[in-house]
């Protein structure tokens, strides 16, 4: 490898909007401020969040029912 062309890989403090802090390593270094992390992301916490624009979620739930996806799983299991 060529000398003096690669960025330095140093400790980085990451701060999330939820208040969680952790340390990782990055070429960016210093401080990073992120909007979402594994402590508050719906995939890792199991909490589903709807981002609704103009009532689309309510319209869907009104039309097909609240348990639309669960109903399909039940039907597939009975067949």
Secondary structure, 3 states (H helix, E strand, C coil): CCCCCCCCCEEEEEEECCCCEEEEEECCCEEEEECCCCCCCHHHHCCCCCCCCCCHHHHHHHHHCCCHHHHHHHHHHHC
